[in-house]
Amino acid sequence: MKCPHCQSLLAANTARCPGCGFCEQALSSYLGDQWVRLERLTDRAHALPMADSQRLLHQMDAFERQFPQVFLAIYIGSLPPLLNPVELGMWLLNHGAFSTHQFAKRNEYGMVCTLDPAAQRFGFAVGYALEKVLPEPTLERISLEMKEHLAQGHLAAALEGLLARLERIYRRHGQPQSAQLEEAILPGRAGNPRDFGLTPLRQGHQSKAPTETSSPHHS
Amino acid sequence: MSRHPYDPPVPSALVLTMGLLLAVFHPLATAQDLEDADLTLPEWDASEWRQQAIEAAPPLAGGLLPSLGEAAAAPATVNDELQLRFQDAPPQFDIEALSAQLSDGRAIPWFAAVDDAPAAASATQSEPALAIELRDLTPEAVETILQWPKNDPLVDPTAELSEMEADELRRFLGYHATQARLPLRAIVTGKNHQLKDPAALTAITSAETNQLGGKPAALLIYPMGEPWRARLFLPPTALHAVSQPFLREAVEDCVAAARRTTRVESQLHDYLVQLSVRLFWIEKHLPPVVQSASPEPIEIAPPLAEVGSGDERPATVTFVPWNFLVTQWRTALAWVIGLLAAAGILMWAISVRRRSRARHLRTHVWMLPEVDSTPRLGGAFSGGAGFQTSW
């Protein structure tokens, strides 16, 4: 394992990089230690057209249905000058509450892809549970595929390729299990009204189900 | 001139006679000596000496064995001759070993009898017969063929071959029949003969007629001096064992071997020799023999590789790509249908697999293994593992 700041080799339980002193507390002192809420796809640079964003979100829905444990978060925006993509991804995984269909997903099964179109750099940060599934050589191969699309300005294609590649990798490492019946019946279910711009009503605004006492026809 | 008194008396008539004889014969004797001095020793080239040796030497074993001249001109060994003539022959074909198995222990000289030098007494190759000159075999000849002894590999209804040549060919064909799974039966016809009557052809090429030693035999109908019009018939097993180009090449090689010489008898001989070798090659492609209690009747296939079918000129086989589609349209149609069916089956299989895979993706989820991890760099969920690059 390497330090995300200076690329020095780290031991398994190192609390601080022996080379540069990098640790999570140093990141928190710079970005804060509060929890932040983040969508799965955050395009602060407005680099993705709406159609591409919608298509990408649909693919991410299907991706999360196939792999209930894992999620992928994408952040597109300019990074602070002192941070690199892996450092920001690490901080987001440790302090982010990602808006996934199942909030029960643990961040250690998460992967954050951070792209900075202005600086033309990008990187991945993965949680502890994915370190064996996505070792550094695998991430390097994925980045090579993405670079071909990014060099041509095809950001959506690069991210769709990333999703497709992750599906193949996770399917190879995972064990197939039968899905729940309702998921099999409704394969196209998006799952969350927020994906379509719908906000669920608060509990007080919901229409109450008719009770036995209020029913006029109740005898 | 005075004579000495003690000199013996010399008769004047004798002296005169001697002088006259000297005067008459001395110039003649001098011219003969000069002529003898100018004449060189008799010179013969190899072919003349060889021909004289052949004619002078008495035939051995009725002419079946090589005579003095042939033996002198023949190659040192059988394999040398085979190597010269059939360089593409399979190496495992050991003709010496096969020859050694003859009952009389003497090698067959058919290879030694091949002679490119035209013999004065034998007919030589002439122009190909014109189409208008060709005539069908007479019914009597056909009947003679049908009545010919079944165990005779050489059928000569019109007596085209001399007895010695016929015996030699019979010996060779008999030897081939003992060694090969595919015996050869040859029908020799006249130069201008042809066999176009379907009924007669069917009767001649029937399975009952063409069996040697209980084995189905290949049948060759050979017009003397017209090797390009020879017709070859093979049993169905042999016909389907090898490809058409292979058979075409075999027949072409037989014709080429026959055309290397001008003697019509040698042409037939060379044709049969080359065909014998090719039948051995075809034999290697035959399925293994299965012993059955009741052998099934074997039918002779239709003409397989007909080098010439009554043409007045030597047939030339040229490969035209679309010719296959025209002549073998049934095969081509079968291929097209087969390919379309295979493509349809492949597309159907791909479609089924895609649907199955889609169903599998809808109805299954993939669970990654749980991993016990030790926090690193103070991160609760991530220790900064990843990769970064630029584009």
Interface residues (C-beta under 8 A of the other chain):
Chain A: M1 K2 C3 P4 H5 L10 A12 N13 T14 A15 R16 C17 F22 C23 E24 Q25 R65 Q66 F67 P68 Q69 V70 N84 P85 V86 E87 G89 M90 L93 N94 R106 N107 E108 Y109 G110 A119 Q120 R121 F122 G123 F124 A125 V126 G127 Y128 A129 L130 E131 K132 V133 E136 L139 E140 S143 M146 K147 L150 A151 Y170 R171 H173 G174 Q175 P176 Q177 S178 A179 E183 A184 P187
Chain B: H360 L361 R362 T363 H364 V365 W366 M367 L368 P369 E370 V371 S373 T374 P375 R376 L377 G378 G379 A380 F381 S382 G383 G384 A385 G386 F387 Q388 T389 S390 W391
